[in-house]
């Protein structure tokens, strides 16, 4: 999310690698009425491999309807988890967990990893409490190789519950993103 001043409105920017093109187009369909331009392609040259790859992205217009969310998740321009996050991450709103996983999750072979690198430990504790209270999911904090950055892990034994919440009944997960729950697409 971007907000250039306290008096400005907020815009939301969506970006995915080429492997997630269908998912980005799905997000664009959801936010199309808030956007002026369709997704664009940015080519990137990997410095190490010298291979070219691309990202797709689009942005919404800067609108007052996004200010509430910016104010919830940013304090003085820094990402944060709101104290009342358990109000938003609920079984009734299980799609919120599904989109979090699709945007910032990944299956590592032994567990589901939620990339929370930009958040402080206190924020991660709020997320752990909300996941436990509202979904019965047990998450742990793991330090990354970068100083003062952490990710959340949900163990492989908890994966059936995550699948039941996000991918079985309601089908909140986009079919191309099921790999993030170690499910093969059909």
Secondary structure, DSSP 8 states (H G I E B T S, - for coil): -B-SSTTS-BB-EEEEEGGGHHHHHHHHHHHGGG-SS--EEEEEE-TTT--EEEEEEEE---BGGGHHHHHHHEETTEE---TTGGGTS-GGGTHHHHHHHHHHEEE-SSEEEE--TTS-HHHHHHHHHHHHHHH---EEEEE-SSTT-EEEEEEGGGHHHHHIIIIISS--S-GGGGGGGT----
